[in-house]
Every structure is written in structure tokens, then in C-alpha cells.
Amino acid sequence: MKRLLVLGAGTAGTIFANRMRKHLPDRWTISVVDGDPVHVYQPGLLFLPLGAHDEHRITRPRARTLDVEWVREEVFRVDADKKQVTLLDDTVLSYDVLVIASGARPRPDLVRGLVGEDWHRDAFDFFTLGGAQALRHAIARFHAGRFVVQIVEPPVKAPFAALELCFLADELFRKRGTRKDIEITLTTAYPATFEWPLAAQTFGRLLEARDIHVQTSVFTKEIDRDARVIRTIEGRELPYDLLVAIPPHSGAAFIERSGIGDDLAFVPTDPKTLGAKHLHEVFVLGDATDLDVPKVGSVAHYQAELLVENLVRHLHKKPLLGSYEGHASYFVETGGGKALLVDYDHDHEPHVGYFPTGVGPIPMLQESRLAHYGKRAFRFLYWSGLLPGRPFPVGAQPLGKPSVPIF
Ligand SMILES: Cc1cc2nc3c(=O)[nH]c(=O)nc-3n(C[C@H](O)[C@H](O)[C@H](O)COP(=O)(O)OP(=O)(O)OC[C@H]3O[C@@H](n4cnc5c(N)ncnc54)[C@H](O)[C@@H]3O)c2cc1C
């Protein structure tokens, strides 16, 4: 038997493995390695601190999400020359083809002053389940002062989640009647709130309308937790009372340990075929790549679908198709029961118009209730359709073009 081994059972690894199982040629098996027994629906972490979702809705036992063999252990090292993976418990797994889908992890430890014994006293993250839970308690007790959401340094996954947290916090504080006593500020190391100008203008208007202050190109030197200030490398001090920090991200530790990643442990990847650039019979998916595409679940999903198609060809000894074009799409919550659908790729600014193409009903890059319902409904679709690898109406084609279902 030949083995297809997948490292990481998050969004990309799970969609890929469940879908690939149905298309494996004879004499091939597929196994997935992940040490974490729980699958977290990460977009749901946005709603947890604001009390809008609880843990049960956004987590599932991993065993229930996988239709293939699951090896419940951490990966320790990859030896690509020997085609072997060593696990933390010293088990050695051989593979014929390897897919790395180990995601990106927030690294608060890389931000001077942020993490210490008093981490989660007045400074929080919300990109982890523990961080979002701790922030929920802090927001419940927060009635006045400076609420600062900070993108400390790229790269980060889903940077728009910082905007969403500001919008939803604004809504919550207004409902509680405390908004007049709370100043909300978004600070970001990025030069704008969004990478494409039209979308940045759109978000700029929405933030201004809600009296949310924005500071761009803020380069953090350190967080002084005693003085409760962010110190920038230019010597400015930005005070806060409650800080929500989104620290820089890196790839998994085993990538660094194995010497197969870049400086931040992301794996150099061919942007079209998703093959690892310097490794034989290794492919990379989702946040684990070094690609210049947003680290978001839709990218993980589109890449997983395309890799299934490509790998089926590859296992039948047909040439790879270079087909991934950098498509990304997601809903951005803007508060008040509205959201915005953003859809773009490498070469195109976020589309305006309607989805499905031309006819609607969901407007793109424009606030709407439908987009909000879309965002809320997506959690259900994630668990029931996307993760199990069922055919999905939206795929790797930009929403501006008709989607061609794969398989
Ligand atoms: C707050 C928040 C809001 C978001 N909102 C959106 C949104 O609205 N829309 C959107 O499209 N995206 C959103 N995202 C981003 C999206 O969730 C991620 O981009 C997506 O999950 C990436 O999928 P992945 O499979 O590459 O990585 P992950 O889903 O993170 O999976 C990586 C897996 O690898 C495993 N792993 C890591 N190291 C090892 C190891 N050593 N051994 C074994 N296994 C390992 C992990 O346990 C994990 O299961 C959001 C993220 C956050 C945090």
C-alpha cells in the first residue's frame, strides 16, 4: 500500500482529506496527523468575547470531523529526503506523498512585554480559544476607558477580524449604554485597514461613522503592561485600558525544526500547483504556505479542492495543473446586524456588484443584512458541508465568474 499523509486537520487538512478519500486510487491509504482533539471553527472566535456564541457552537471533537484515519499526536519533524515524519512520541510514519496543512499560529511571545505572568489581565488575544474566553470575561467587566485593538505586526491570519471586533464592540457598548465612556481605537502595522484601496475607503467610512479611531503604520517596539501603553519604534506612546493584541504569526514549530520553512516557518510553495518548492512529493495548503494570499479559511478551502483535483492527476501519473489563482472571499461583520462580502484574487480588487454574479441577492463590498445572515449561516455550512468535503456551490473561481464544481 502507498500512503498519502496529511499534517494538520484544521480547515484545509480536513476538507482535503475527507474529499480526497473518495478519489484515492487503489492501493493508496490516507492518514491525517493532528495532536489537538478539538476542531475549532476559528471565525466563531470573533463572537465568543462578545457573548454572541458559546464554545459548543464553534467546537467539535476532531474524531467527528474526519472520515479518514486520524493519528492523534503532534508532528515533531519531517525528513523529506527519507520521506518520513517523526511524531512527538517517537513514532516514525513513512509516506509516499505528504501534504502540510499545519496552519499559522499567533506568536504573542514575539512581542516584547506582551506575555508574562499577568497576560490576560489587561491585554488579550482572541485568536485562540483560551484568549477569546479570557477576553469575554474582561469585556463583560469593561464599562469605561480606552479599548484598543492592535494588529501588532504582519503576517497575521484574517486581519479583518480586528475590524470586526471593533464594529461588534461598538455595537455591544452602545446597547449597554456605555459607548460614550469608551474610546475605541484600531491600531495596525499595515499601511491601511485593507490591502486594496477601494475596500480600505469603504471600511474607513464605516469606522468613521461609528466614531472608531484608526491609526495605521504603527510599529510596536514594546507593550508596557505596567504603564498600559504601547510604545512605538518612533518613540510614540499609545495608552490603553483594555488591549486586544493580534500578534505576528509563524508556521508550526516542526517546520522550523525540519529546516523546510522560511524565516517565519512558512513553507515556500509554488503559487499555482501548491507543490513545496524545494521538496519532492510534498504539497502545502492554507495558512502554512508562504504565498502572498490572505491567510483565511476560504483560501484554505479553495486550495484544498484544487489540490484534490491535482493530486488525483498526480497519483495517476498525469502532469499537475497550475490552477490556483489566489482567490479569497469572506464576510466582514460591521455590526447592527449587517456585514460585507469581500471577494478578490491576486490581480483584481474586491468585486463590486452582486453574488451570485449579476443577479444577487448578496451585494459585494457593500453592507447588507443578507451578508450578515450569510456569515452566521456559514458556521452551519462549515460543519455540515464544507468539512465533510461535500460539493460546495462556491469554489476556487472568483465570485465574479461562474463557479465550476470540482467532482
Ligand atoms: C478570529 C478569527 C476569525 C477568522 N475569520 C475568518 C473568516 O471570517 N473567514 C475566513 O475565511 N477565515 C477566517 N479566519 C481564518 C481561518 O480560520 C484560517 O485561515 C483557517 O483556519 C486556515 O486553515 P488551515 O487549515 O490552514 O489552518 P488551521 O485551520 O489553523 O489548522 C491547522 C491545524 O494544524 C494542526 N497542527 C499545527 N501544528 C501541528 C503539529 N506540530 N502536529 C500536528 N498538527 C499540527 C493544528 O492543531 C490545526 O488543527 C479567522 C481566523 C480567526 C483566528
The ligand as a Gaussian input file, in Angstrom:
#p B3LYP/6-31G(d) Opt

LIG

0 1
 C      -10.677000      35.213000      14.985000
 C      -10.581000      34.640000      13.605000
 C      -11.539000      34.952000      12.666000
 C      -11.458000      34.428000      11.375000
 N      -12.431000      34.742000      10.477000
 C      -12.391000      34.211000       9.232000
 C      -13.447000      34.461000       8.299000
 O      -14.428000      35.139000       8.610000
 N      -13.334000      33.933000       7.059000
 C      -12.258000      33.175000       6.679000
 O      -12.213000      32.727000       5.528000
 N      -11.232000      32.912000       7.546000
 C      -11.284000      33.407000       8.813000
 N      -10.284000      33.114000       9.721000
 C       -9.068000      32.387000       9.268000
 C       -9.257000      30.886000       9.144000
 O       -9.847000      30.332000      10.287000
 C       -7.896000      30.245000       8.898000
 O       -7.252000      30.917000       7.854000
 C       -8.060000      28.774000       8.508000
 O       -8.490000      28.039000       9.619000
 C       -6.749000      28.212000       7.971000
 O       -6.869000      26.843000       7.757000
 P       -5.581000      25.904000       7.890000
 O       -6.077000      24.522000       7.722000
 O       -4.502000      26.403000       7.026000
 O       -5.082000      26.121000       9.400000
 P       -5.852000      25.723000      10.725000
 O       -7.321000      25.655000      10.483000
 O       -5.352000      26.657000      11.763000
 O       -5.372000      24.233000      11.031000
 C       -4.042000      23.900000      11.339000
 C       -4.071000      22.540000      12.030000
 O       -2.721000      22.061000      12.145000
 C       -2.569000      21.462000      13.402000
 N       -1.151000      21.466000      13.776000
 C       -0.351000      22.523000      13.993000
 N        0.861000      22.112000      14.379000
 C        0.828000      20.772000      14.368000
 C        1.781000      19.751000      14.699000
 N        3.016000      20.033000      15.114000
 N        1.403000      18.467000      14.605000
 C        0.142000      18.130000      14.199000
 N       -0.796000      19.038000      13.892000
 C       -0.447000      20.343000      13.979000
 C       -3.434000      22.306000      14.336000
 O       -3.793000      21.582000      15.512000
 C       -4.630000      22.618000      13.448000
 O       -5.664000      21.670000      13.621000
 C      -10.361000      33.590000      11.027000
 C       -9.399000      33.254000      11.987000
 C       -9.502000      33.769000      13.265000
 C       -8.461000      33.392000      14.293000

